[in-house]
Amino acid sequence: MSIFKVAEKIAEFLAWITIKIAILLTGIMTLTVLIGVFFRYVVGNPLGWTEALARYTMIWAALLAVSPCIKDQEHVGLEIVVRKFPAKFAKVFNFLTGLLILFFFFELTRKGINMAVSGLGQQSLSLGITMFWPLMSVPVSAGLALIQQVLHMIVVLDPETGKTDIFGETEIEQALDEASDLQ
């Protein structure tokens, strides 16, 4: 098996795990909000911890979702111009852009760790936990995105990689392909 296929398999597995965790956190957030609403409006005795737990699980889930988006190239990009060029140029452009993205996620991970460590001295009064755990969402998510970006850059180096693999396929392109298949 080639290194390109291994990188693709690792990226798929990492995205699968990350999505499952984000779904679980979203479920916990939803349940927490429902419990908070029930106790506030039905019981008449609001729970102080539900708002904070819902907020932190939402932040974790949203930031974790960045990593699978990097894998599938579903993030915002300026590809409308680059798509007009040959695949070889698109690969070079994508690689150079990828290096900038790697630098950004590396710095975000590094500074996020420092931020989380500084949160060790702070307490979430409503949850009774150190702020280290909510703040770790930044470096963990950035680290996962950094790994996905490295894997994507490896996959793109495969000579068999086409433009769709480089940039991802948009919903508009899928709809146009489906419409042309029907004709």
Secondary structure, DSSP 8 states (H G I E B T S, - for coil): --HHHHHHHHHHHHHHHHHHHHHHHHHHHHHHHHHHHIIIIIIS---SHHHHHHHHHHHHHHHHTHHHHHHTT-S---HHHHTTS-HHHHHHHHHHHHHHHHHHHHHHHHHHHHHHHHGGG-EETTTTEETHHHHTHHHHHHHHHHHHHHHHHHHHTSTT--HHHHH---HHHHHHHHHHHH-
